[in-house]
């Protein structure tokens, strides 16, 4: 399967690259850059595996180079592939195109064609309105990593704001942890048996419209999405041997969303909300909101200390397809402001109705000019058997990454 996907990705890249050379010969190249990073990662799971076939540690290698050139007109071409080789989970060994984009830059508009990553949202602990790209869940359970999305994006910017129109002709299915991986439930999710509400399946055209603008201290985004849901419903099923599995079903949805950020001195107030129809039997509303307060030069030092607090809510309650249907999240963000760019984020998420809570620590520090060391710790505490993450209650994680930038 990986070889097939690799061949398709290579053919796509060569096709776009040849077209690029035909229309924009090398004599018109203004800039030509190659950058990126290569890294090694070690994962340790201190608790015994809860499900059959899972490993207690893993190591992996990953690389993400970036090729960029800009033309005299200001237009540009970007190519960002990603590859990971993992020892613990064959599903985590994967190749993806994060970006393969041509930007046509004009005075009145911008047109981007190809594969891109687009981020929407302002809150810290969950990004409700971020729907353009599919989650690359085998990378990390925090849902921060995304697959590249094929699209055409038309953008105009005026004094009254920015308008973006997105056409997405092809859908990317979510990646899921395999048999050997941790941070999964007891039933393996079988991506080969995915179901779609649309008869066009992954070739259904999705559309999105977004308006964004800055009003004094306010940053506001209003978005509308119509198309295939990035968050699948997991149906019960059995495999050929009769073992229980989960089958992803991708429904057609409409989602209206709002995100707002407001800056007042050392305070940053943040809010995201959405109203979605088409997923499940009922329409639903969800929101996340809170603040970040920063103490600059704490204890008469060069360090900045931020206090983060958010409330995460989904009115589907126990039927929600997220672990955070009614939770309070808090955190401390430390920026040392030293030559090594040392920083850390300590977070705590508490379920309002049960004792379930999650603890995490993310820290990083630069080593010299080209190396960075990342540390991540995730702990799950007191998960009841009704909790969304009950199947992952033994998957505490200690992870280190050493990244070389070139």
Buried (B, 14 or more C-beta within 10 A) or exposed (E): EEEEEBEEBEEBBEEBBEEBEEEBEEEEEEEEEEEBBBBEBBBEBEEEBBBEEBBEEBEBBBBBBBBBBBBEEEBBBBBBBBBBBBBBBBBBBBBBBBBBBBBBBEEEEBBBBBBBBBEBBBBBBBBBBBBBBBBBBBBBBBBEBBBBBBBBBBBEBEEEBBBBEBBBEBBBBBBBBBBBBBBBBEBBBBBEBBBBBBEEBBEBBBEBEBBBBEEEEEBBBBBEBBBBBBBBBBEEBEEEEEEEBBBBBBBBBBBBBBBBBBEEEEEBBBBBBBBBEBBBEEBBEBBBBBBBBBEEEBEEEEBBBBBBBBBBBBBBEEEBBBBBBBBBBBBBBBBBBEEEEBBBBBBBBBBEEBEBBBBBBBBBBBEEEEBBBBBBBBBBEEBEEEBBBBBBBBBBBBBBBBBBEE
